[in-house]
Amino acid sequence: MSLRPTVLPDAEAVAEVVAATVLERLASSGEGDFLLGCPGGRTAEPTYRALARKVAEGADVSRLVVVMMDEYVVPDADGVPRPVDPDLSYSCRGFAERQILGPLADAARAAGTVAPTRVWVPDPADPQAYDERIEAAGGIDLFLLASGASDGHIAFNQPGTDRGARSHVTELGEATRRDNMSTFPELTRLDLVPTHGVTVGVDTIAAQSREVVMIVCGDHKREAFERIVAAESYEPDWPATIAVECKNPVLVADRAAAG
């Protein structure tokens, strides 16, 4: 199945639509936790800001659970992979706390509502447990997705990732690492970028999400837009094409990405 994109004027317009979708799905989900799959980095930042603005206006996100896609890892003294320090700008847990939960907490405080506090991140010591935790919770209600600009990675799934991949630790290719240099100010040289990460697998996304929204913004994402729109099934050389095999997939792009 190929995706028919919704093209909006700019990244802020995309953010407003995606944030409204999150709140609509949350409001109609009944009681209990609402699991929102979240990428770190630049692509979804406008959406997180738009969501905070809507919370400041009174939207209730108290049941929200932020489920992060991945995390950088480094070996400890025994060579065992461990998550990077959350105080680092490129830590996905730190990003979730600073860029997602923090603004939502400020907005909820201003509106007199209850802020969400929970963030999940895969554990490199036991990646399989992440899939089990998500499954036990009933799956991810809505997963926000983003594509790597130069190699099509999704989360940290690298080109060549098997379609059946579940959460795992992976070596990061140079293209993925260079993409992230432009996102995080601390990563001024390639050798400063961690070489490994723990990530949800492409099958984790496809099998455990009720709905996905692929966000593609900026002229640097034009190739990503073209590849995803043209795909009819998963293409291992561009892992973000897994979106077309997900349940209830939506592609939202700005005019710069759509060309």
C-alpha positions as CSV (number, residue, x, y, z in Angstrom):
1,M,0.0,0.0,0.0
2,S,1.4,3.4,-0.9
3,L,0.8,6.5,1.2
4,R,-1.1,9.5,0.0
5,P,0.5,12.5,1.7
6,T,-1.1,15.5,3.3
7,V,1.0,18.5,2.3
8,L,0.8,21.7,4.4
9,P,2.5,25.1,4.0
10,D,5.3,24.7,6.6
11,A,6.6,22.8,9.6
12,E,4.5,24.8,12.0
13,A,1.3,24.0,10.1
14,V,2.3,20.3,10.2
15,A,2.9,20.6,14.0
16,E,-0.5,22.0,14.6
17,V,-2.2,19.2,12.7
18,V,-0.2,16.5,14.3
19,A,-0.6,17.9,17.8
20,A,-4.4,18.1,17.3
21,T,-4.3,14.5,16.1
22,V,-2.6,13.4,19.3
23,L,-5.2,15.2,21.4
24,E,-8.1,13.8,19.4
25,R,-6.9,10.2,19.8
26,L,-6.1,10.8,23.4
27,A,-9.6,12.2,24.1
28,S,-11.3,9.3,22.3
29,S,-9.2,6.5,23.8
30,G,-11.3,6.0,26.9
31,E,-9.6,5.4,30.3
32,G,-6.1,4.2,31.1
33,D,-2.7,5.0,29.7
34,F,-2.3,6.5,26.3
35,L,1.1,5.5,24.8
36,L,2.6,8.0,22.4
37,G,5.6,6.8,20.5
38,C,8.1,9.7,20.2
39,P,11.2,10.4,18.2
40,G,13.9,12.6,19.5
41,G,15.6,15.3,17.4
42,R,14.4,18.1,15.3
43,T,11.5,16.6,13.3
44,A,8.9,16.4,16.0
45,E,10.1,19.4,18.1
46,P,7.5,21.7,16.6
47,T,4.8,19.2,17.3
48,Y,5.9,18.9,21.0
49,R,5.8,22.7,21.2
50,A,2.3,22.8,19.6
51,L,1.1,20.2,22.1
52,A,2.4,22.2,25.0
53,R,0.5,25.3,23.7
54,K,-2.7,23.3,23.6
55,V,-2.1,22.0,27.1
56,A,-1.7,25.6,28.3
57,E,-5.2,26.2,26.8
58,G,-6.6,23.4,28.9
59,A,-6.1,20.1,27.0
60,D,-5.7,17.1,29.4
61,V,-2.7,15.0,28.8
62,S,-2.4,13.4,32.2
63,R,-2.8,9.9,30.8
64,L,0.0,10.3,28.3
65,V,3.0,8.0,28.4
66,V,6.0,9.1,26.3
67,V,7.5,6.0,24.7
68,M,10.8,6.9,23.1
69,M,12.1,5.1,20.0
70,D,15.8,4.8,20.9
71,E,18.8,5.8,23.0
72,Y,22.5,6.2,22.4
73,V,24.6,3.7,24.3
74,V,28.3,3.5,25.3
75,P,30.2,0.6,26.8
76,D,30.9,0.6,30.5
77,A,34.2,-0.5,32.1
78,D,33.3,-4.1,31.4
79,G,32.3,-3.5,27.8
80,V,28.5,-3.8,28.6
81,P,26.4,-1.2,26.6
82,R,24.8,1.3,28.9
83,P,22.6,4.4,28.1
84,V,24.4,7.7,27.8
85,D,24.1,10.2,30.7
86,P,20.6,11.8,30.4
87,D,22.2,15.2,31.1
88,L,23.8,15.1,27.7
89,S,21.9,17.0,25.0
90,Y,21.8,14.0,22.8
91,S,20.4,11.6,25.3
92,C,16.9,10.5,24.2
93,R,15.8,10.2,27.8
94,G,17.1,13.7,28.5
95,F,15.4,15.0,25.4
96,A,12.1,13.5,26.5
97,E,12.4,15.1,29.9
98,R,13.6,18.5,28.7
99,Q,11.8,18.9,25.4
100,I,8.6,16.9,25.9
101,L,7.6,16.4,29.6
102,G,9.2,19.7,30.8
103,P,7.1,22.0,28.6
104,L,4.0,19.9,29.1
105,A,4.5,20.2,32.9
106,D,4.9,24.0,32.7
107,A,1.8,24.2,30.4
108,A,-0.3,22.0,32.7
109,R,0.8,24.0,35.8
110,A,-0.4,27.2,34.1
111,A,-3.7,25.7,33.1
112,G,-4.3,24.0,36.5
113,T,-4.3,20.5,35.0
114,V,-2.3,17.3,35.7
115,A,1.0,16.9,33.8
116,P,2.2,13.6,32.4
117,T,5.4,12.3,34.1
118,R,6.2,9.0,32.6
119,V,8.8,8.3,29.9
120,W,9.9,4.9,28.6
121,V,13.2,4.2,27.0
122,P,14.6,0.9,25.8
123,D,17.2,-0.8,28.0
124,P,20.3,-1.9,26.1
125,A,20.8,-4.6,28.6
126,D,17.5,-6.2,27.7
127,P,16.0,-4.8,24.5
128,Q,13.4,-7.6,24.2
129,A,11.9,-6.4,27.5
130,Y,10.8,-3.2,25.7
131,D,8.7,-5.0,23.2
132,E,7.2,-7.1,26.0
133,R,6.4,-4.0,28.1
134,I,4.7,-2.3,25.1
135,E,2.8,-5.4,24.3
136,A,1.7,-5.8,27.9
137,A,0.4,-2.2,27.9
138,G,-1.8,-3.0,24.8
139,G,0.5,-1.5,22.2
140,I,1.3,2.1,21.2
141,D,-1.8,4.1,20.6
142,L,-0.1,6.6,18.2
143,F,3.5,6.5,17.0
144,L,5.1,9.7,15.6
145,L,7.7,8.8,13.1
146,A,10.6,10.5,11.4
147,S,13.0,9.5,8.6
148,G,16.7,10.1,8.4
149,A,17.5,12.6,5.7
150,S,20.4,10.9,4.1
151,D,19.9,7.2,4.7
152,G,16.3,6.7,5.6
153,H,16.9,5.4,9.1
154,I,13.9,5.2,11.4
155,A,14.7,5.3,15.1
156,F,18.2,3.8,14.9
157,N,17.2,1.1,12.4
158,Q,20.0,1.2,9.8
159,P,19.7,0.6,6.1
160,G,19.6,-3.2,5.6
161,T,17.6,-3.8,8.8
162,D,15.5,-7.0,8.5
163,R,11.7,-6.5,8.3
164,G,11.2,-8.7,11.3
165,A,13.6,-6.8,13.6
166,R,12.4,-6.1,17.1
167,S,14.1,-3.9,19.7
168,H,17.8,-4.4,19.6
169,V,21.3,-2.8,20.0
170,T,22.8,-1.7,16.7
171,E,25.9,-0.1,15.3
172,L,25.2,3.3,13.8
173,G,26.3,4.1,10.3
174,E,28.2,7.2,9.5
175,A,25.2,8.8,7.7
176,T,23.0,8.4,10.8
177,R,25.8,9.8,13.0
178,R,26.3,12.8,10.7
179,D,22.6,13.5,10.7
180,N,22.6,13.7,14.4
181,M,25.6,16.0,14.4
182,S,23.4,18.7,12.9
183,T,20.8,18.2,15.7
184,F,22.9,18.3,18.9
185,P,25.3,21.2,19.6
186,E,27.7,19.0,21.7
187,L,28.4,16.8,18.7
188,T,30.9,19.0,16.9
189,R,33.0,16.1,15.5
190,L,32.0,12.7,14.2
191,D,34.2,11.0,16.7
192,L,32.1,12.5,19.5
193,V,28.9,10.8,18.3
194,P,28.3,7.4,19.9
195,T,28.8,4.5,17.6
196,H,25.9,2.4,18.9
197,G,22.3,2.8,20.0
198,V,19.4,0.7,21.3
199,T,16.3,1.0,19.3
200,V,12.8,-0.3,18.7
201,G,12.8,-2.5,15.6
202,V,10.9,-1.9,12.4
203,D,8.6,-4.7,13.3
204,T,8.1,-3.2,16.8
205,I,6.7,-0.1,15.1
206,A,4.6,-2.0,12.6
207,A,3.2,-4.7,14.8
208,Q,2.7,-2.8,18.0
209,S,1.2,0.5,16.9
210,R,-2.5,1.2,16.3
211,E,-1.7,4.3,14.2
212,V,1.4,6.1,12.9
213,V,2.0,9.6,11.7
214,M,5.2,10.0,9.6
215,I,6.4,13.7,9.7
216,V,8.6,14.9,6.9
217,C,9.6,18.6,6.9
218,G,12.3,20.7,5.2
219,D,13.9,20.6,1.8
220,H,16.7,18.4,3.3
221,K,14.0,15.7,3.6
222,R,12.9,15.8,0.0
223,E,14.5,12.4,-0.8
224,A,12.8,10.9,2.3
225,F,9.5,12.2,1.1
226,E,9.9,10.8,-2.4
227,R,11.1,7.4,-1.1
228,I,8.2,7.0,1.4
229,V,5.5,8.2,-1.1
230,A,6.8,5.8,-3.8
231,A,7.1,2.8,-1.5
232,E,4.4,0.1,-1.6
233,S,6.0,-2.1,1.0
234,Y,9.1,-2.1,3.3
235,E,12.3,-1.4,1.5
236,P,15.3,-2.4,3.6
237,D,17.6,0.2,2.1
238,W,15.3,3.0,3.4
239,P,13.9,1.7,6.7
240,A,11.5,4.6,7.1
241,T,9.4,2.9,4.4
242,I,8.1,0.6,7.2
243,A,5.4,3.3,7.6
244,V,3.5,1.9,4.6
245,E,3.1,-1.4,6.3
246,C,1.8,0.0,9.6
247,K,-1.8,0.1,10.7
248,N,-3.6,3.4,9.9
249,P,-0.5,5.2,8.5
250,V,-0.5,8.9,7.7
251,L,2.2,10.9,6.0
252,V,2.2,14.7,6.8
253,A,4.7,16.9,5.1
254,D,5.5,20.5,4.4
255,R,5.8,22.1,1.0
256,A,9.6,22.2,1.3
257,A,9.9,18.4,1.7
258,A,7.2,17.8,-0.9
259,G,9.0,19.9,-3.4
